Structure formats: C-alpha cells, structure tokens
Amino acid sequence: MEHKPITTQDKYDKVAARIEQLKDGEAGSEEAEEMKLLTKLIVEYESKRQHPEQRNSEDT
C-alpha cells in the first residue's frame, strides 16, 4: 500500500484511524511496517503544523 504525505486534517484523521486498526499487529508483519510508515507521516504533518516556517523553506 502506497502512502502519500498528509496535507489535510481529513487525511490526518483517516491515517490516525488506520493506525488504530493496525496497532495490535505483530512485530515485523506487513501491518507493523505500514503502521511505522503511517506514524512517520503523522509526525511529519504535526511538525509542519507546529512549525510552518519549515514548510516554506522546504518548498524553495
């Protein structure tokens, strides 16, 4: 499953819901790997929301 960066609150909510579904996955499973990726996307999104100046400098 391919995942793109989170750009809206709606996408954030969907990713968070998916993480909730995956949270009990066995270590090393596809589900656990997907959860790790989705968690990284959540962290990136939250970081950009808290520090919008980073987003502007990355765009140039």
C-alpha positions in Angstrom: 0.0 0.0 0.0 1.4 3.3 -1.1 1.0 6.3 1.2 1.5 10.0 0.4 2.3 12.9 2.7 -0.6 14.1 4.8 -1.7 17.5 3.6 -5.1 18.0 5.2 -6.9 17.4 8.6 -9.2 14.9 6.9 -6.3 12.8 5.6 -4.7 13.1 9.0 -7.9 11.7 10.6 -8.0 8.8 8.1 -4.4 7.9 8.8 -4.9 8.1 12.5 -7.9 5.7 12.2 -5.8 3.3 10.1 -3.0 3.4 12.8 -5.7 2.5 15.4 -6.6 -0.6 13.2 -3.0 -1.7 12.9 -1.8 -1.1 16.5 -2.0 -4.7 17.5 -0.1 -6.0 14.5 2.7 -8.5 15.2 6.2 -7.1 15.1 7.8 -7.5 11.6 4.5 -8.0 9.9 3.2 -6.0 6.9 0.7 -4.4 9.3 3.5 -3.3 11.7 5.6 -1.9 8.8 2.6 0.0 7.5 2.0 1.4 11.0 5.6 2.6 11.2 5.2 4.4 7.9 1.9 6.0 8.8 3.3 7.1 12.2 6.2 8.9 10.4 3.7 10.6 8.1 1.7 11.8 11.2 4.9 13.1 12.9 5.9 15.0 9.7 2.4 16.5 9.4 2.3 17.6 13.0 5.8 19.0 12.8 4.8 21.2 9.8 1.7 22.4 11.6 3.7 23.4 14.6 6.5 25.0 12.6 5.0 26.3 9.4 8.2 28.2 8.6 9.9 24.8 7.9 7.3 24.1 5.2 8.1 27.4 3.5 11.8 26.8 3.5 11.4 23.2 2.2 9.3 24.4 -0.7 12.1 26.6 -2.2 
